[in-house]
Protein backbone atom coordinates (compact mmCIF):
# COMPACT_ATOMS: atom_id res chain seq x y z
CA UNK A 1 0.00 0.00 0.00
CA UNK A 2 1.30 3.47 -0.88
CA UNK A 3 2.57 5.36 2.12
CA UNK A 4 0.41 8.40 1.30
CA UNK A 5 -2.63 6.30 1.10
CA UNK A 6 -1.71 4.27 4.20
CA UNK A 7 -1.87 6.12 5.94
CA UNK A 8 19.83 17.93 19.75
CA UNK A 9 20.02 20.63 21.60
CA UNK A 10 23.18 21.07 19.50
CA UNK A 11 24.75 19.87 16.29
CA UNK A 12 26.45 16.49 16.17
CA UNK A 13 30.13 16.56 17.06
CA UNK A 14 32.62 14.55 15.08
CA UNK A 15 34.29 11.89 17.16
CA UNK A 16 37.11 11.35 14.72
CA UNK A 17 36.89 7.57 14.61
CA UNK A 18 36.68 6.25 11.05
CA UNK A 19 33.86 3.80 10.40
CA UNK A 20 33.37 2.48 6.87
CA UNK A 21 34.46 5.77 5.36
CA UNK A 22 32.48 8.23 7.46
CA UNK A 23 33.50 10.15 10.55
CA UNK A 24 31.73 8.38 13.39
CA UNK A 25 29.66 10.73 15.50
CA UNK A 26 28.11 10.54 18.93
CA UNK A 27 24.72 12.27 18.62
CA UNK A 28 22.52 13.20 21.48
CA UNK A 29 19.16 11.46 21.43
CA UNK A 30 17.17 13.11 18.65
CA UNK A 31 13.56 14.16 18.51
CA UNK A 32 13.02 15.11 14.90
CA UNK A 33 10.44 15.88 12.27
CA UNK A 34 10.49 15.60 8.50
CA UNK A 35 9.15 18.64 6.64
CA UNK A 36 8.91 19.29 2.92
CA UNK A 37 10.68 21.88 0.83
CA UNK A 38 10.28 20.02 -2.43
CA UNK A 39 7.18 17.97 -3.23
CA UNK A 40 7.71 16.44 -6.71
CA UNK A 41 8.07 12.94 -5.33
CA UNK A 42 4.66 11.30 -5.85
CA UNK A 43 4.07 12.74 -9.26
CA UNK A 44 4.42 10.51 -12.32
CA UNK A 45 0.80 9.40 -12.63
CA UNK A 46 -1.50 9.00 -15.60
CA UNK A 47 -4.00 11.75 -16.48
CA UNK A 48 -6.76 9.20 -15.90
CA UNK A 49 -5.66 8.89 -12.29
CA UNK A 50 -5.72 12.67 -11.86
CA UNK A 51 -9.45 12.50 -12.53
CA UNK A 52 -9.89 10.30 -9.46
CA UNK A 53 -8.69 13.06 -7.15
CA UNK A 54 -11.58 14.41 -5.08
CA UNK A 55 -9.89 17.53 -3.70
CA UNK A 56 -7.28 20.06 -4.75
CA UNK A 57 -5.00 18.83 -1.94
CA UNK A 58 -5.25 15.26 -3.21
CA UNK A 59 -4.39 16.41 -6.74
CA UNK A 60 -1.37 18.29 -5.43
CA UNK A 61 -0.21 15.09 -3.76
CA UNK A 62 0.04 13.12 -7.01
CA UNK A 63 0.65 15.73 -9.72
CA UNK A 64 4.06 17.31 -10.12
CA UNK A 65 4.25 21.09 -10.35
CA UNK A 66 6.49 23.53 -12.22
CA UNK A 67 6.67 25.75 -9.13
CA UNK A 68 7.69 25.33 -5.50
CA UNK A 69 4.74 24.43 -3.27
CA UNK A 70 6.10 25.78 0.00
CA UNK A 71 4.86 28.38 2.47
CA UNK A 72 7.70 30.07 4.33
CA UNK A 73 5.51 31.63 7.01
CA UNK A 74 4.14 28.20 7.97
CA UNK A 75 7.68 26.80 7.87
CA UNK A 76 8.78 29.42 10.38
CA UNK A 77 5.77 28.76 12.57
CA UNK A 78 6.47 25.04 12.58
CA UNK A 79 10.19 25.36 13.26
CA UNK A 80 9.47 27.86 16.01
CA UNK A 81 7.14 25.36 17.62
CA UNK A 82 9.77 22.63 17.29
CA UNK A 83 12.20 24.86 19.16
CA UNK A 84 9.70 25.62 21.90
CA UNK A 85 8.91 21.92 22.35
CA UNK A 86 12.59 21.05 22.70
CA UNK A 87 12.95 19.07 19.48
CA UNK A 88 16.48 19.06 18.09
CA UNK A 89 16.50 17.70 14.54
CA UNK A 90 14.78 18.71 11.29
CA UNK A 91 14.95 16.44 8.24
CA UNK A 92 14.40 18.61 5.17
CA UNK A 93 12.89 16.88 2.13
CA UNK A 94 14.82 18.89 -0.43
CA UNK A 95 13.63 17.56 -3.80
CA UNK A 96 13.30 20.47 -6.22
CA UNK A 97 13.41 23.00 -3.38
CA UNK A 98 16.96 24.26 -3.99
CA UNK A 99 18.55 25.42 -7.24
CA UNK A 100 21.57 23.14 -7.21
CA UNK A 101 24.73 24.62 -8.79
CA UNK A 102 25.72 21.52 -10.77
CA UNK A 103 22.28 21.05 -12.35
CA UNK A 104 20.23 24.27 -12.09
CA UNK A 105 17.67 22.96 -14.59
CA UNK A 106 16.34 20.61 -11.91
CA UNK A 107 14.92 23.69 -10.18
CA UNK A 108 11.36 24.94 -10.58
CA UNK A 109 9.87 28.42 -10.25
CA UNK A 110 10.54 29.55 -6.71
CA UNK A 111 13.34 27.12 -5.87
CA UNK A 112 15.67 28.71 -3.35
CA UNK A 113 19.16 29.83 -4.26
CA UNK A 114 21.94 28.15 -2.26
CA UNK A 115 22.82 31.28 -0.30
CA UNK A 116 19.24 31.72 0.79
CA UNK A 117 19.17 28.14 2.03
CA UNK A 118 22.49 28.58 3.82
CA UNK A 119 21.03 31.55 5.70
CA UNK A 120 18.00 29.47 6.68
CA UNK A 121 20.19 26.61 7.88
CA UNK A 122 22.12 29.06 10.04
CA UNK A 123 18.83 30.28 11.52
CA UNK A 124 17.74 26.73 12.28
CA UNK A 125 21.03 25.84 13.94
CA UNK A 126 20.75 28.98 16.04
CA UNK A 127 17.41 27.65 17.28
CA UNK A 128 18.96 24.35 18.33
CA UNK A 129 17.54 22.44 15.35
CA UNK A 130 20.02 20.30 13.46
CA UNK A 131 19.08 20.35 9.75
CA UNK A 132 19.54 17.06 7.88
CA UNK A 133 19.00 16.89 4.09
CA UNK A 134 16.93 14.25 2.35
CA UNK A 135 16.99 13.46 -1.37
CA UNK A 136 14.89 10.44 -2.27
CA UNK A 137 16.55 8.18 -4.85
CA UNK A 138 13.82 5.54 -4.89
CA UNK A 139 12.46 5.17 -8.41
CA UNK A 140 9.00 5.64 -6.87
CA UNK A 141 9.88 9.10 -5.52
CA UNK A 142 12.45 10.69 -7.84
CA UNK A 143 10.40 12.88 -10.21
CA UNK A 144 12.38 15.82 -8.83
CA UNK A 145 15.23 14.49 -11.01
CA UNK A 146 13.10 15.28 -14.08
CA UNK A 147 14.44 13.55 -17.22
CA UNK A 148 17.21 11.86 -15.25
CA UNK A 149 14.57 9.84 -13.38
CA UNK A 150 14.18 7.92 -16.67
CA UNK A 151 17.91 7.24 -16.97
CA UNK A 152 18.18 4.90 -13.98
CA UNK A 153 21.45 2.96 -13.62
CA UNK A 154 23.22 4.67 -16.52
CA UNK A 155 26.55 6.53 -16.36
CA UNK A 156 24.66 9.82 -16.78
CA UNK A 157 22.39 8.94 -13.85
CA UNK A 158 25.28 8.09 -11.55
CA UNK A 159 27.07 11.33 -12.40
CA UNK A 160 24.03 13.53 -11.85
CA UNK A 161 23.14 11.84 -8.57
CA UNK A 162 26.71 12.18 -7.28
CA UNK A 163 26.69 15.84 -8.33
CA UNK A 164 23.49 16.73 -6.51
CA UNK A 165 24.54 14.87 -3.35
CA UNK A 166 27.80 16.82 -3.37
CA UNK A 167 25.94 20.11 -3.89
CA UNK A 168 23.57 19.46 -1.00
CA UNK A 169 26.45 18.33 1.21
CA UNK A 170 28.22 21.63 0.57
CA UNK A 171 25.11 23.76 1.08
CA UNK A 172 24.35 21.98 4.37
CA UNK A 173 28.03 22.29 5.40
CA UNK A 174 28.68 18.53 5.49
CA UNK A 175 25.93 17.38 7.85
CA UNK A 176 26.54 14.23 9.90
CA UNK A 177 23.63 12.42 8.25
CA UNK A 178 22.22 12.34 4.72
CA UNK A 179 18.82 10.74 4.11
CA UNK A 180 18.66 8.83 0.81
CA UNK A 181 15.02 7.81 1.02
CA UNK A 182 15.05 4.58 -1.01
CA UNK A 183 11.57 3.41 0.02
CA UNK A 184 8.65 1.82 -1.82
CA UNK A 185 10.51 0.88 -5.00
CA UNK A 186 7.94 -1.67 -6.13
CA UNK A 187 5.65 -2.11 -9.13
CA UNK A 188 2.62 -1.68 -6.90
CA UNK A 189 3.68 1.77 -5.74
CA UNK A 190 4.08 2.84 -9.37
CA UNK A 191 1.00 1.13 -10.80
CA UNK A 192 -0.52 4.48 -11.80
CA UNK A 193 2.73 5.98 -13.12
CA UNK A 194 3.25 6.61 -16.83
CA UNK A 195 6.85 5.35 -16.56
CA UNK A 196 7.45 2.42 -14.22
CA UNK A 197 10.91 1.20 -13.29
CA UNK A 198 11.97 -1.10 -10.46
CA UNK A 199 15.51 -2.19 -9.73
CA UNK A 200 15.74 -5.74 -8.45
CA UNK A 201 18.35 -8.20 -7.23
CA UNK A 202 21.97 -7.27 -7.76
CA UNK A 203 21.10 -4.04 -9.59
CA UNK A 204 19.16 -2.70 -6.61
CA UNK A 205 22.10 -3.42 -4.36
CA UNK A 206 24.64 -2.07 -6.86
CA UNK A 207 22.86 1.27 -7.04
CA UNK A 208 22.10 1.43 -3.34
CA UNK A 209 25.73 0.79 -2.40
CA UNK A 210 26.78 3.42 -4.95
CA UNK A 211 24.74 5.95 -2.99
CA UNK A 212 26.11 4.72 0.33
CA UNK A 213 29.67 5.03 -0.98
CA UNK A 214 29.01 8.50 -2.43
CA UNK A 215 27.64 9.80 0.86
CA UNK A 216 30.33 8.22 3.01
CA UNK A 217 33.17 9.56 0.87
CA UNK A 218 31.82 13.04 1.57
CA UNK A 219 32.06 12.38 5.31
CA UNK A 220 28.36 11.84 6.04
CA UNK A 221 26.46 8.87 7.38
CA UNK A 222 23.78 7.44 5.04
CA UNK A 223 20.25 7.18 6.37
CA UNK A 224 17.38 5.29 4.70
CA UNK A 225 13.82 4.06 5.09
CA UNK A 226 14.00 0.37 5.98
CA UNK A 227 10.97 -1.10 4.19
CA UNK A 228 13.15 -3.10 1.77
CA UNK A 229 13.68 -5.36 4.78
CA UNK A 230 10.00 -6.31 4.91
CA UNK A 231 10.17 -8.03 1.52
CA UNK A 232 13.82 -9.19 1.44
CA UNK A 233 14.85 -9.85 5.06
CA UNK A 234 17.64 -12.34 4.35
CA UNK A 235 19.29 -10.22 1.66
CA UNK A 236 18.94 -7.11 3.81
CA UNK A 237 20.65 -8.67 6.80
CA UNK A 238 23.38 -10.12 4.58
CA UNK A 239 24.22 -7.04 2.49
CA UNK A 240 23.14 -3.93 4.39
CA UNK A 241 26.16 -2.11 5.87
CA UNK A 242 25.91 -1.41 9.58
CA UNK A 243 27.07 2.12 8.81
CA UNK A 244 23.64 2.94 7.36
CA UNK A 245 21.21 4.55 9.81
CA UNK A 246 17.84 2.81 9.63
CA UNK A 247 14.36 4.28 9.85
CA UNK A 248 11.87 1.49 9.86
CA UNK A 249 8.47 3.14 9.64
CA UNK A 250 5.00 2.22 10.78
CA UNK A 251 1.92 4.43 10.95
CA UNK A 252 -0.78 2.19 12.44
CA UNK A 253 -2.32 2.10 15.90
CA UNK A 254 -1.66 -1.56 16.72
CA UNK A 255 1.75 -2.80 17.90
CA UNK A 256 1.82 -5.91 20.08
CA UNK A 257 -1.53 -6.92 18.57
CA UNK A 258 -0.65 -6.02 14.96
CA UNK A 259 -1.69 -8.52 12.29
CA UNK A 260 -0.86 -9.23 8.66
CA UNK A 261 1.50 -6.79 6.96
CA UNK A 262 1.35 -4.47 9.96
CA UNK A 263 2.86 -7.22 12.09
CA UNK A 264 5.76 -7.48 9.62
CA UNK A 265 6.33 -3.74 9.82
CA UNK A 266 6.30 -3.70 13.61
CA UNK A 267 8.52 -6.77 13.85
CA UNK A 268 11.04 -4.92 11.68
CA UNK A 269 11.98 -2.68 14.60
CA UNK A 270 12.87 -5.68 16.74
CA UNK A 271 14.62 -7.59 13.96
CA UNK A 272 16.85 -4.67 12.99
CA UNK A 273 17.76 -4.09 16.61
CA UNK A 274 18.70 -7.73 17.13
CA UNK A 275 20.81 -7.58 13.97
CA UNK A 276 22.81 -4.68 15.44
CA UNK A 277 21.54 -1.74 13.37
CA UNK A 278 21.26 1.79 14.73
CA UNK A 279 17.69 3.03 14.35
CA UNK A 280 15.64 6.21 14.34
CA UNK A 281 12.10 4.77 14.22
CA UNK A 282 9.61 6.81 12.23
CA UNK A 283 5.94 7.39 13.00
CA UNK A 284 3.27 9.72 11.68
CA UNK A 285 -0.11 11.32 12.26
CA UNK A 286 -0.97 10.66 8.61
CA UNK A 287 -3.26 7.78 9.58
CA UNK A 288 -3.98 8.37 13.26
CA UNK A 289 -2.85 10.43 16.23
CA UNK A 290 -2.29 7.34 18.34
CA UNK A 291 0.61 6.03 16.29
CA UNK A 292 3.54 8.14 17.43
CA UNK A 293 3.19 7.82 21.23
CA UNK A 294 2.61 4.09 20.86
CA UNK A 295 5.68 3.85 18.61
CA UNK A 296 7.82 5.62 21.22
CA UNK A 297 6.58 3.38 24.03
CA UNK A 298 7.02 0.20 21.99
CA UNK A 299 10.55 1.01 20.84
CA UNK A 300 11.74 2.18 24.25
CA UNK A 301 10.49 -1.11 25.67
CA UNK A 302 11.88 -3.42 22.98
CA UNK A 303 15.04 -1.83 21.50
CA UNK A 304 18.50 -1.61 23.01
CA UNK A 305 19.11 1.95 24.27
CA UNK A 306 22.56 2.10 22.69
CA UNK A 307 21.08 1.47 19.22
CA UNK A 308 17.97 3.62 19.59
CA UNK A 309 19.22 7.01 18.36
CA UNK A 310 15.98 8.97 18.42
CA UNK A 311 12.54 9.24 16.86
CA UNK A 312 11.26 10.89 13.70
CA UNK A 313 7.79 12.30 13.08
CA UNK A 314 6.90 12.33 9.37
CA UNK A 315 3.47 13.94 8.92
CA UNK A 316 3.52 13.57 5.11
CA UNK A 317 1.66 16.81 4.56
CA UNK A 318 3.10 19.53 2.32
CA UNK A 319 4.28 22.75 3.94
CA UNK A 320 1.31 24.81 2.84
CA UNK A 321 -1.57 26.50 4.70
CA UNK A 322 -4.06 23.74 3.81
CA UNK A 323 -2.06 21.38 6.01
CA UNK A 324 -1.35 23.77 8.87
CA UNK A 325 -3.66 22.12 11.41
CA UNK A 326 -2.35 18.61 10.78
CA UNK A 327 1.30 19.75 10.85
CA UNK A 328 0.90 21.66 14.10
CA UNK A 329 -0.91 18.68 15.58
CA UNK A 330 2.07 16.50 14.61
CA UNK A 331 4.34 18.69 16.73
CA UNK A 332 1.91 18.55 19.66
CA UNK A 333 1.96 14.76 19.44
CA UNK A 334 5.77 14.76 19.56
CA UNK A 335 5.69 17.05 22.57
CA UNK A 336 3.34 14.65 24.36
CA UNK A 337 5.46 11.64 23.36
CA UNK A 338 8.67 13.17 24.66
CA UNK A 339 7.26 12.85 28.18
CA UNK A 340 6.85 9.08 27.97
WOQUI-V718352 format. One record per residue. N is the residue number from 1. RES is the residue in three letters. PSI is psi in degrees with one decimal (999 if undefined). D_LAST is the distance of its C-alpha to the last C-alpha in Angstrom with 1 decimal. Layout:
n: (N:N)
res: (RES:RES)
psi: (PSI:PSI)
d_last: (D_LAST:D_LAST)
This chain:
n: (1:2:3:4:5:6:7:8:9:10:11:12:13:14:15:16:17:18:19:20:21:22:23:24:25:26:27:28:29:30:31:32:33:34:35:36:37:38:39:40:41:42:43:44:45:46:47:48:49:50:51:52:53:54:55:56:57:58:59:60:61:62:63:64:65:66:67:68:69:70:71:72:73:74:75:76:77:78:79:80:81:82:83:84:85:86:87:88:89:90:91:92:93:94:95:96:97:98:99:100:101:102:103:104:105:106:107:108:109:110:111:112:113:114:115:116:117:118:119:120:121:122:123:124:125:126:127:128:129:130:131:132:133:134:135:136:137:138:139:140:141:142:143:144:145:146:147:148:149:150:151:152:153:154:155:156:157:158:159:160:161:162:163:164:165:166:167:168:169:170:171:172:173:174:175:176:177:178:179:180:181:182:183:184:185:186:187:188:189:190:191:192:193:194:195:196:197:198:199:200:201:202:203:204:205:206:207:208:209:210:211:212:213:214:215:216:217:218:219:220:221:222:223:224:225:226:227:228:229:230:231:232:233:234:235:236:237:238:239:240:241:242:243:244:245:246:247:248:249:250:251:252:253:254:255:256:257:258:259:260:261:262:263:264:265:266:267:268:269:270:271:272:273:274:275:276:277:278:279:280:281:282:283:284:285:286:287:288:289:290:291:292:293:294:295:296:297:298:299:300:301:302:303:304:305:306:307:308:309:310:311:312:313:314:315:316:317:318:319:320:321:322:323:324:325:326:327:328:329:330:331:332:333:334:335:336:337:338:339:340)
res: (UNK:UNK:UNK:UNK:UNK:UNK:UNK:UNK:UNK:UNK:UNK:UNK:UNK:UNK:UNK:UNK:UNK:UNK:UNK:UNK:UNK:UNK:UNK:UNK:UNK:UNK:UNK:UNK:UNK:UNK:UNK:UNK:UNK:UNK:UNK:UNK:UNK:UNK:UNK:UNK:UNK:UNK:UNK:UNK:UNK:UNK:UNK:UNK:UNK:UNK:UNK:UNK:UNK:UNK:UNK:UNK:UNK:UNK:UNK:UNK:UNK:UNK:UNK:UNK:UNK:UNK:UNK:UNK:UNK:UNK:UNK:UNK:UNK:UNK:UNK:UNK:UNK:UNK:UNK:UNK:UNK:UNK:UNK:UNK:UNK:UNK:UNK:UNK:UNK:UNK:UNK:UNK:UNK:UNK:UNK:UNK:UNK:UNK:UNK:UNK:UNK:UNK:UNK:UNK:UNK:UNK:UNK:UNK:UNK:UNK:UNK:UNK:UNK:UNK:UNK:UNK:UNK:UNK:UNK:UNK:UNK:UNK:UNK:UNK:UNK:UNK:UNK:UNK:UNK:UNK:UNK:UNK:UNK:UNK:UNK:UNK:UNK:UNK:UNK:UNK:UNK:UNK:UNK:UNK:UNK:UNK:UNK:UNK:UNK:UNK:UNK:UNK:UNK:UNK:UNK:UNK:UNK:UNK:UNK:UNK:UNK:UNK:UNK:UNK:UNK:UNK:UNK:UNK:UNK:UNK:UNK:UNK:UNK:UNK:UNK:UNK:UNK:UNK:UNK:UNK:UNK:UNK:UNK:UNK:UNK:UNK:UNK:UNK:UNK:UNK:UNK:UNK:UNK:UNK:UNK:UNK:UNK:UNK:UNK:UNK:UNK:UNK:UNK:UNK:UNK:UNK:UNK:UNK:UNK:UNK:UNK:UNK:UNK:UNK:UNK:UNK:UNK:UNK:UNK:UNK:UNK:UNK:UNK:UNK:UNK:UNK:UNK:UNK:UNK:UNK:UNK:UNK:UNK:UNK:UNK:UNK:UNK:UNK:UNK:UNK:UNK:UNK:UNK:UNK:UNK:UNK:UNK:UNK:UNK:UNK:UNK:UNK:UNK:UNK:UNK:UNK:UNK:UNK:UNK:UNK:UNK:UNK:UNK:UNK:UNK:UNK:UNK:UNK:UNK:UNK:UNK:UNK:UNK:UNK:UNK:UNK:UNK:UNK:UNK:UNK:UNK:UNK:UNK:UNK:UNK:UNK:UNK:UNK:UNK:UNK:UNK:UNK:UNK:UNK:UNK:UNK:UNK:UNK:UNK:UNK:UNK:UNK:UNK:UNK:UNK:UNK:UNK:UNK:UNK:UNK:UNK:UNK:UNK:UNK:UNK:UNK:UNK:UNK:UNK:UNK:UNK:UNK:UNK:UNK:UNK:UNK:UNK:UNK:UNK:UNK:UNK:UNK:UNK:UNK:UNK:UNK:UNK:UNK:UNK:UNK)
psi: (138.1:138.2:-38.0:-21.4:-27.5:6.2:999:-148.7:-15.6:166.7:157.5:142.4:131.9:133.3:-15.2:-1.9:120.9:137.7:103.4:35.9:-7.2:155.7:112.8:137.6:160.9:83.9:151.4:162.6:130.2:137.2:106.9:168.2:148.7:125.3:153.3:130.2:-67.5:158.7:0.6:70.6:-4.2:50.9:-28.6:79.2:158.7:150.4:-31.8:-36.8:-33.3:-37.3:-17.0:-9.5:129.4:-21.7:163.5:-40.0:-40.4:-39.1:-42.2:-27.4:-35.0:-15.6:126.8:155.9:155.6:12.4:160.2:124.2:84.7:129.9:110.8:-35.2:-39.1:-40.0:-45.3:-35.5:-44.2:-45.1:-32.6:-39.1:-38.9:-42.8:-46.1:-35.5:-31.7:13.5:157.0:7.4:137.7:115.7:120.8:114.3:98.7:-55.3:-127.0:14.1:-21.2:139.5:101.9:131.4:-39.3:-26.1:70.2:-20.6:-9.8:-12.3:163.8:176.5:123.4:-6.7:141.2:143.6:153.7:-42.0:-35.4:-41.1:-39.1:-39.4:-39.3:-40.2:-37.3:-40.8:-44.5:-44.8:-36.5:-20.7:-0.8:13.8:120.4:113.9:128.3:128.0:150.6:125.3:120.5:118.6:12.7:141.7:-11.4:-12.6:33.7:28.2:-20.7:-20.3:-1.5:-128.9:-28.1:-19.3:-10.4:15.4:30.8:135.6:26.9:161.7:-38.3:-43.2:-47.8:-40.7:-46.7:-44.7:-42.1:-38.5:-47.4:-32.4:-43.6:-41.8:-48.8:-37.8:-44.7:-42.5:-39.7:5.5:50.5:71.8:158.4:-24.7:150.1:116.6:123.1:0.7:-108.5:33.7:160.9:31.2:77.1:162.9:-37.5:-39.9:-14.4:18.4:-24.0:0.7:152.6:-27.9:114.5:128.9:132.5:122.1:138.8:163.7:-135.1:-30.5:-40.3:-47.3:-37.5:-48.8:-41.0:-45.7:-26.3:-45.5:-40.7:-47.3:-42.0:-44.0:-43.6:-36.2:-21.3:3.1:17.5:159.3:126.3:147.3:134.5:162.8:144.4:12.6:-14.1:-31.4:-36.2:-35.1:-18.6:59.0:-41.5:-45.8:-42.0:-50.5:-27.5:-38.8:-16.5:120.8:140.9:-14.6:-16.0:121.1:134.3:137.2:86.3:143.0:146.6:132.0:11.8:179.1:-14.1:137.1:-82.9:-29.7:19.0:147.7:162.1:-137.5:-32.3:-37.8:-39.9:-42.9:-43.7:-42.4:-26.2:-36.7:-46.3:-43.5:-43.7:-37.0:-46.6:-27.7:-4.6:17.8:140.4:141.9:146.8:87.1:144.9:131.4:-178.0:159.2:18.3:-43.6:-42.1:152.5:-21.4:-19.6:-53.8:-47.7:-35.2:-36.4:-47.3:-47.1:-42.8:-46.7:-36.5:-30.8:-35.8:-12.9:148.4:130.1:-34.5:-17.6:-7.8:105.0:-0.8:-170.4:152.6:126.0:124.0:94.2:-29.8:38.6:139.6:155.3:73.5:160.6:-29.2:-24.7:6.9:-47.5:-44.0:-36.0:-43.2:-37.0:-37.1:-41.6:-36.9:-40.3:-41.5:-44.3:-44.5:-38.6:-27.3:-16.2:-7.5:999)
d_last: (30.2:29.9:26.5:27.5:28.6:25.7:23.9:17.7:18.6:22.0:23.9:24.0:26.8:29.3:29.6:33.1:32.9:34.4:32.6:34.5:35.8:32.8:31.9:28.8:26.0:23.1:20.4:17.5:14.1:14.5:12.7:15.7:17.5:20.9:23.5:27.1:30.3:32.5:32.4:35.5:33.5:34.0:37.5:40.4:41.1:44.4:45.8:45.9:42.2:41.9:43.8:41.0:38.6:38.2:36.8:37.3:33.6:34.0:37.2:35.6:33.1:35.9:38.8:39.1:40.2:42.7:40.7:37.2:34.9:32.6:32.0:31.6:30.8:27.8:26.8:27.0:25.0:22.2:22.2:22.4:19.3:17.5:18.8:17.8:14.2:14.3:14.5:17.0:18.6:20.8:22.6:25.8:27.7:31.1:33.6:36.6:34.9:36.8:40.5:40.6:43.7:44.9:44.8:44.9:46.1:42.6:41.6:41.9:42.9:40.4:38.9:38.0:40.3:38.8:39.3:37.5:34.5:34.8:34.7:31.5:29.8:30.9:29.4:26.0:26.1:27.0:23.9:21.7:21.3:22.6:24.7:25.1:27.9:28.0:31.4:31.3:34.2:33.8:37.0:35.1:33.6:36.3:38.5:37.8:40.2:43.0:46.0:44.5:42.1:45.3:46.3:43.7:44.5:47.6:48.6:48.2:44.6:43.6:45.2:43.6:40.1:40.6:41.9:39.0:36.4:38.5:38.7:35.0:34.4:36.9:35.7:32.1:33.7:32.7:28.9:27.2:26.1:28.1:26.7:29.6:28.2:30.5:28.9:30.7:34.2:35.8:38.8:36.7:34.6:38.0:40.0:40.7:41.4:45.0:44.7:42.7:42.2:40.1:40.3:40.3:40.9:42.1:42.3:38.6:37.9:40.7:39.3:35.7:36.7:38.9:35.9:34.0:37.1:37.6:34.2:34.3:37.8:36.5:34.1:30.8:28.4:28.5:25.5:25.8:24.4:24.7:26.2:29.6:28.2:27.9:31.7:33.0:30.8:33.7:34.9:31.5:30.9:34.5:34.8:31.5:31.4:28.5:28.7:27.3:23.6:22.3:20.2:20.3:19.3:18.6:18.3:18.6:16.7:17.7:16.4:17.7:20.4:21.3:25.1:27.7:26.9:23.2:23.1:24.7:22.2:19.2:21.3:21.9:18.5:19.5:23.1:22.7:20.5:23.2:25.9:24.5:23.4:20.9:18.4:16.5:15.3:16.1:15.1:16.7:17.3:20.9:21.0:18.3:15.3:13.4:13.6:11.1:7.8:9.7:10.8:7.6:6.9:10.7:11.4:9.2:11.1:14.4:15.1:16.6:14.7:18.0:18.4:15.0:15.8:13.2:12.5:15.0:15.3:18.9:19.9:23.5:25.2:28.0:27.8:30.2:30.3:30.3:26.7:25.5:23.6:21.7:20.9:19.7:17.5:16.0:15.0:13.5:11.4:10.2:9.7:7.5:5.5:5.6:3.8:0.0)
